[in-house]
Amino acid sequence: MIDASDLIQLVRNYNPRTDEDMLRRAYAYGQKMHAGQYRHSGEEYFTHPVSVAAILTEMQLDDATIVTALLHDTIEDTKSTYGQISEMFSVEIAELVDGVTKLTNLQLSSSETKQAENFRKLFMAMSKDLRVILVKLADRLHNMRTIKAMRVEKQVQKARETMDIYAPLAGRMGMQWMREELEDLAFRVLNNDARNSIIRRFITLQREAGDVVQKITHDIEHELERVHVEAEVFGRAKKPFSIWRKMQEKEIGFSRLSDIYGFRIITDSESSCYSALGAIHQRWRAVPGRFKDYISQPKSNGYRSIHTTVSGRDGKRVEVQIRTREMHEVAESGVAAHWAYRDGQRAENRFAVDPAKWITQLTERFDTGEDHDEFLEHVKLEMYSDQVFCFTPKGDVVKLPRGATPLDFAYAIHTRIGHGCVGAKVDGIRVPLWTRLKNGQSVDIITAEGQRPQGTWIDIVVTGRAKAAIRRSLRAEDRARFVKLGAELARVAFDHVGKKATDKALRTAAKQMGLDSADDLLARLGSAEMSAREVVQTLYPELAAVRRTGEVEPKRAVIGLSPEQDFERAQCCQPVPGERIVGITYRGKGVRVHAIDCPALAEVEDEPDRWVDLQWHTGPHPPAYTVSLEMTIANGAGVLGRICTLIGEQKANISDLHFLDRKPDFYRLIIDVDMRDAEHFHTVMLALEAESDVSSITRHRDPSRKP
């Protein structure tokens, strides 16, 4: 473990004016708080915070960030408190440590909805102070370097989380070296055989062809000397995961993969970058479509460099990056360059971006997402997307993710332009709106008065901004219809428990459920974002559970079970009273009741000891047995409302509604209806089949919903 003096020296190497006393006190405090704690490897736990701090010294970060690294686990894992750290060090450091603690507590690999909310919290923490995520990234890097001490299943979980979240985030922040190392460490866990195979191929290639990197480096240096450009040249083979990913994307083997070597030219000036580019292209043939000028069009995180791929020695493709020393500092540190020190002073790098502006730019469009799925969609688009640069007719540059369309371009300019878009010209030629844009193209958007976003546009656009704007417009357009439908759903549900869906009742329910108004609640009901049953249960939890007298309680609806056995209906077939049934025993889960014709029974056909002979109770049953109905109905004014009314008239309750497909002339949807028994089910089906606006209706059984 690095001792305090060695750590201080690492900081002094780039910041001679460092506050040595504060660093020494933080080291001692962290060591004291973590005393008696050990890592999975058996090492003292404090070796971890010290290693995280050492990683951050490589990025030449300020004292507050280094101290935060030393203390980043104290609030979570020791008796230390926010107040103690604030008093002993500063409010700034206490805030940073608290921010890292909150990030650590996020379970980013959980379910989609939970993951979306955690992403939102992660970006909120980043927006408060970006140094929080720098410490967290260094923390994850050290944990991945020492991951072998964890249980195998824990290794896989952490590696997947690293590959999905932390590595792309490091790349988005401009720290490519960290992204590459995180990807490689995760790759080692997730697919070590593939990684070893690529490494063996490299060894064989080097043995057969010699040190190709050294030879090509010498060739490049010779060409630069010829045109009198002073520069440093560095070459290396690409990382195993980068090569493996390219093999998967292109569906080719290692032997057919050409550009597996990368070279970097570091010059003194911007003009020298272009002179170097000319020398490279004069000597070797450039590969079409593989040239990017991020000097004239920098990335949002401040990254500047010229990228080109050429056919080098022996026809091997090599990628060459050309940049100045200042640009290289930003390319290595990314957004973290803002805090970097040189000779005891905050380094003034004209290419380093302001972290506050960068995070605002990254997150501004996330605020428009009105639900978890949209937010997660926006985040992932921003995290994983590469960029293309297109031009307006006036020559302004618009940055878009790869795969973007003219519609994305229109919404990137202004929401009003996007909403009114009826066509587009790319490089002067009229193209369909689903055309994928390429680097350097000029795009001219054609608009028309009265044009509104179409539902099909959601499948055309790829940017979060465009998707959110289209959804907002469609929601606003459909709101009146959804409110009307929601009112009918609410009326039926309230009548079911003997209550009226009055304005006051709906306003009260809306407030209780965190919505702004009764119309918001009805709109969500009408668009199937919530069920009417939830609203009733919010206001009348007791009434919602009351059953009519004389009816068979659902818990006692089945005859043939032993006293200690519990049962539940199988969701794959949704049997109702009056249908022939059979029970299947499941270890630790009681008995599942299946319809006798359920396809899932084939899986246990050879296990007769698990079968239980059952039958429904012959008494009257309450409408408590949900059956899913798949319907295709006309897309016309009031159609869905009439169908919901029709179901209500049959004394059946709609518990959920889900659209499968929306077309200009029809809707395909699944409606969950609570039935009493098989006779009730057939009555509802017959009434719906007789409705002229219903073109087809079937009982929806989903085999994927495991019994």
URDAZI-V101629 format. One record per pair of residues at least 24 apart in sequence whose C-alpha atoms are under 8 Angstrom apart, sorted by the first residue. I is the first residue (numbers start at 1). J is the second residue. Records with the same first field share a line. If there is no record, write none. Layout:
# URDAZI-V101629
I = J / J
This chain:
# URDAZI-V101629
1 = 47 / 50 / 51
2 = 47 / 50 / 51
7 = 50 / 54
10 = 54 / 57
11 = 57 / 60
14 = 60 / 341 / 342 / 343 / 344
15 = 60 / 341 / 342 / 343 / 344 / 345
16 = 343 / 344
17 = 344
18 = 63 / 344
19 = 63
22 = 67 / 89
23 = 63 / 66 / 67
26 = 67 / 70 / 71
27 = 67 / 70
30 = 70 / 71 / 74
33 = 74 / 78 / 79 / 80
34 = 74 / 77 / 78
40 = 149 / 150
41 = 149 / 150
48 = 142
49 = 73 / 139
51 = 142
52 = 135 / 138 / 139 / 142
53 = 138
55 = 138
56 = 135 / 138
59 = 333 / 336 / 337 / 340
60 = 339 / 340 / 341 / 342
61 = 336 / 339 / 340 / 341
62 = 339 / 340 / 341
64 = 92 / 93
65 = 93 / 96 / 131 / 135
67 = 93
68 = 93 / 94 / 96 / 97 / 135
69 = 97 / 135
71 = 97
72 = 97 / 98 / 100 / 101 / 135
73 = 97 / 101
75 = 101
76 = 101
96 = 129 / 131 / 132
97 = 132
99 = 125 / 132
100 = 132 / 133 / 135 / 136
103 = 136
104 = 136
108 = 161
109 = 157 / 161
112 = 373 / 376
113 = 372 / 373
115 = 376
116 = 372 / 373 / 375 / 376
117 = 372
119 = 376 / 379
120 = 375
123 = 363
126 = 359
127 = 356 / 359 / 360
129 = 356
130 = 355 / 356
131 = 336
134 = 336
137 = 166 / 170
140 = 166
141 = 178 / 181 / 182
144 = 182 / 185 / 186
145 = 185
155 = 189
156 = 189 / 190
159 = 185 / 186 / 187 / 189 / 190
160 = 186 / 190
162 = 186
168 = 383 / 384
169 = 383
172 = 301 / 383 / 384
173 = 301 / 334 / 335 / 336
174 = 301 / 302 / 303 / 330 / 331 / 332 / 333 / 334 / 335
175 = 331 / 332 / 333 / 334 / 335
176 = 331 / 332
177 = 332
180 = 239 / 242
183 = 241
184 = 239 / 240 / 241
187 = 241
194 = 244
195 = 240 / 241 / 244
198 = 240 / 243 / 244 / 254
199 = 240
201 = 254
213 = 237 / 261
216 = 312 / 313
217 = 263
220 = 280
223 = 279 / 280 / 283
224 = 276 / 279
227 = 275 / 276 / 279
229 = 267 / 272 / 275 / 276
230 = 267 / 268 / 272
231 = 265 / 266 / 267 / 268
232 = 265 / 266 / 267
233 = 263 / 264 / 265 / 266
234 = 263 / 264 / 265
235 = 261 / 262 / 263 / 264
236 = 261 / 262 / 263
237 = 261 / 262
238 = 262
258 = 316 / 317 / 318
259 = 309 / 316 / 317 / 318 / 319
260 = 317 / 318
261 = 317 / 318 / 319
262 = 318 / 319 / 320 / 321
263 = 318 / 319 / 320 / 321
264 = 320 / 321 / 322 / 323
265 = 320 / 321 / 322 / 323
266 = 322 / 323 / 324 / 325 / 328
267 = 322 / 323 / 324 / 325
268 = 324 / 325
269 = 324
270 = 323 / 324
273 = 306 / 322 / 323 / 324
276 = 322
277 = 322
281 = 310
284 = 310 / 311 / 312
285 = 310 / 311 / 312
286 = 310 / 311
287 = 311
295 = 323
297 = 389
300 = 358
301 = 334 / 335 / 352 / 353 / 358
302 = 330 / 331 / 334 / 335 / 351 / 352 / 353
303 = 327 / 330 / 331 / 334 / 351
304 = 330 / 331 / 351
326 = 350 / 351
327 = 351
365 = 464 / 465
366 = 464 / 465
368 = 465 / 468 / 469
369 = 468
374 = 464 / 468
377 = 464
378 = 463 / 464 / 465
379 = 464
381 = 462 / 463 / 464
382 = 464
388 = 437 / 438 / 439 / 440
389 = 438 / 439 / 440 / 441
390 = 437 / 438 / 439 / 440 / 441 / 442 / 443
391 = 440 / 441 / 442 / 443
392 = 442 / 443 / 444
393 = 442 / 443 / 444
400 = 463
401 = 462 / 463
402 = 437 / 438
403 = 436 / 437 / 462
404 = 436 / 437 / 461 / 462 / 463
405 = 433 / 434 / 435 / 436 / 437 / 460 / 461 / 462
406 = 433 / 434 / 435 / 436 / 437 / 443 / 445
407 = 433 / 434 / 460 / 461 / 466
408 = 461 / 462 / 463 / 466
409 = 443
410 = 445
411 = 465 / 466 / 469
412 = 465 / 466
415 = 466 / 469
417 = 445 / 447
418 = 453 / 466
419 = 451 / 452 / 453 / 470
420 = 447 / 448 / 449 / 450 / 451 / 452 / 453
421 = 445 / 446 / 447 / 448 / 451
422 = 446 / 447 / 448 / 451
423 = 447
433 = 460
434 = 460 / 461
479 = 523
480 = 523
481 = 526
482 = 522 / 523 / 524 / 525 / 526 / 527
483 = 519 / 520 / 522 / 523 / 524 / 525 / 526
484 = 522 / 523 / 526 / 641
485 = 522 / 523 / 525 / 526 / 640 / 641
486 = 521 / 522 / 523 / 524 / 525 / 526 / 527
487 = 522 / 526
488 = 641 / 644 / 645
489 = 525 / 526 / 532 / 644 / 645 / 654
490 = 522 / 525 / 532 / 535
492 = 645 / 648 / 653
493 = 532 / 533 / 536 / 653 / 654
494 = 536
496 = 653
497 = 543 / 544
505 = 539
508 = 539
509 = 535 / 538 / 539
512 = 538
513 = 538
528 = 656 / 657 / 658
530 = 656
531 = 655 / 656 / 657
532 = 654 / 655 / 656
533 = 655
547 = 622
548 = 622
550 = 620
551 = 619 / 620 / 621 / 622
552 = 617 / 619 / 620 / 621 / 622
553 = 621 / 622
554 = 621 / 622 / 624
556 = 617
557 = 616 / 617 / 621
558 = 614 / 615 / 616 / 617
559 = 614 / 615 / 616 / 617
560 = 612 / 613 / 614 / 615
561 = 612 / 614
565 = 590 / 591
566 = 590 / 591
567 = 591 / 592 / 593
568 = 592 / 593
569 = 593 / 594
570 = 594 / 706 / 707
571 = 702 / 705 / 706 / 707
572 = 598 / 600 / 701 / 702 / 703 / 704 / 705 / 706 / 707
573 = 598 / 701 / 702 / 703
574 = 625 / 626 / 627 / 701
576 = 625 / 675 / 676 / 677 / 678
577 = 616 / 617 / 621 / 676 / 677 / 678
578 = 616 / 677 / 678 / 679
579 = 616 / 678
580 = 615
581 = 613 / 614 / 615 / 616
582 = 611 / 612 / 613 / 614 / 615
583 = 611 / 612 / 613 / 614
584 = 610 / 611 / 612
585 = 610 / 611 / 612
586 = 610
592 = 707
599 = 703
600 = 703 / 707
620 = 676
621 = 676 / 677
622 = 675 / 676
623 = 652 / 653 / 674 / 675 / 676 / 677
624 = 674 / 675 / 676
625 = 673 / 674 / 675 / 676 / 677
626 = 655 / 672 / 673 / 674 / 675
627 = 672 / 673 / 674 / 675 / 699 / 700
628 = 670 / 671 / 672 / 673 / 699 / 700 / 701
629 = 670 / 671 / 672 / 673 / 697 / 698 / 699 / 700
630 = 668 / 669 / 670 / 671 / 697 / 698 / 699 / 700
631 = 668 / 669 / 670 / 671 / 694 / 695 / 696 / 697 / 698
632 = 666 / 667 / 668 / 669 / 694 / 695 / 696 / 697
633 = 666 / 667 / 668 / 693 / 694 / 695 / 696
634 = 665 / 666 / 667 / 693 / 694 / 695
635 = 663 / 664 / 665 / 666 / 667
636 = 665 / 666
639 = 693
643 = 688 / 691
646 = 687 / 688
647 = 684 / 688
650 = 683 / 684
652 = 684
670 = 700
